[in-house]
């Protein structure tokens, strides 16, 4: 297996996992990040994100000399025998107010790479970007590179789920890369030679669309089952049984058919908005995507609806939130449903207490969560509460001593926003219990 000198620009959730896993495959990797605090942490062998399994690979590849860190693209690309042959662009593409993706960081990296490359270089878009980004990256490189230096731009969308990102990279369902030349395809095949998975080679635009189309479809499945859950609540059916019956159909499958408080994180909401914005820009109103978003907003309001149904007047009442991160096994609070739930409850002048086993340090620093009392453990969190709402299905919450929880609460009202608990067990413990789409 041929080894490459690789520069990964951006050391966030995608970039750091990508860089570490590429080093695990044997390549020589330099991760670049402009944040001095993050860079200091990385060079001190501390991972600034929470991702199960990443720490062992991270330390192993640093010790092996295959993983290093740099403060600039120029430094990361190196020189001589260490000159980067491949650059992965893994910087953020945050949403603008109109839903479009802010690609200024991608453009800045493309320009920096163009000014630094001395020989044939493959620029790989790993960030989630809208279709036609590859064309703009190529134009930028052509504008700022030395005359005659050859290059190729590749789209290599990531399919990493936070909490399972390491396994998703090393054991993926598929590897996709969109290329413009046989030379670039050959390089990408060699880079991924250590991965056993189907490889789909496409043109660049098709590869770019695959990511947005995939994430938007998964978001659609989540919103669909949440809409079904709303109907189940009205007629007294059990959405978990409905979902099981649907999932046994091999054409549908059981993945992403778990009802709850809607989807969050930095991928699904952002990609859905970007895909909808793009469709309108190109003259097609992809209204299904707007409906998916509307259903998701309705799902996030479930806690407020149930609190109002059970507690009548909310001003001065106390609600305990169990979990804050948008999903278990991550500390990511970006677009987490908990943030909107807090906003809705605070508008009703509810006092809020919260506990999350991992994301709490990040949550404390968020202006949107100012005024929330953060607690040392779940029992401290529910003390004196008029309702406890399970927001994130951390597995340790399932092992709570329900009798102790009931004893500590002012009113034994448990709102299970992720259907983690067995309804019969919770009700037997003396709670008024509500779950999503279950009687």
HELIX and SHEET records of a PDB file:
HELIX    1   1 UNK A   13  UNK A   24  1                                  12    
HELIX    2   2 UNK A   36  UNK A   43  1                                   8    
HELIX    3   3 UNK A   54  UNK A   63  1                                  10    
HELIX    4   4 UNK A   73  UNK A   77  1                                   5    
HELIX    5   5 UNK A   80  UNK A   82  5                                   3    
HELIX    6   6 UNK A  104  UNK A  116  1                                  13    
HELIX    7   7 UNK A  133  UNK A  144  1                                  12    
HELIX    8   8 UNK A  165  UNK A  170  1                                   6    
HELIX    9   9 UNK A  182  UNK A  191  1                                  10    
HELIX   10  10 UNK A  204  UNK A  235  1                                  32    
HELIX   11  11 UNK A  239  UNK A  247  1                                   9    
HELIX   12  12 UNK A  268  UNK A  281  1                                  14    
HELIX   13  13 UNK A  287  UNK A  300  1                                  14    
HELIX   14  14 UNK A  302  UNK A  311  1                                  10    
HELIX   15  15 UNK A  337  UNK A  347  1                                  11    
HELIX   16  16 UNK A  360  UNK A  364  1                                   5    
HELIX   17  17 UNK A  367  UNK A  369  5                                   3    
HELIX   18  18 UNK A  378  UNK A  382  1                                   5    
HELIX   19  19 UNK A  395  UNK A  399  5                                   5    
HELIX   20  20 UNK A  402  UNK A  408  1                                   7    
HELIX   21  21 UNK A  423  UNK A  428  1                                   6    
SHEET    1   A 6 UNK A  67  UNK A  70  0                                        
SHEET    2   A 6 UNK A  28  UNK A  32  1                                        
SHEET    3   A 6 UNK A   5  UNK A   9  1                                        
SHEET    4   A 6 UNK A  86  UNK A  89  1                                        
SHEET    5   A 6 UNK A 121  UNK A 125  1                                        
SHEET    6   A 6 UNK A 151  UNK A 155  1                                        
SHEET    1   B 2 UNK A 174  UNK A 178  0                                        
SHEET    2   B 2 UNK A 198  UNK A 202  1                                        
SHEET    1   C 6 UNK A 373  UNK A 374  0                                        
SHEET    2   C 6 UNK A 351  UNK A 355  1                                        
SHEET    3   C 6 UNK A 318  UNK A 322  1                                        
SHEET    4   C 6 UNK A 387  UNK A 390  1                                        
SHEET    5   C 6 UNK A 413  UNK A 416  1                                        
SHEET    6   C 6 UNK A 432  UNK A 435  1                                        
END                                                                             
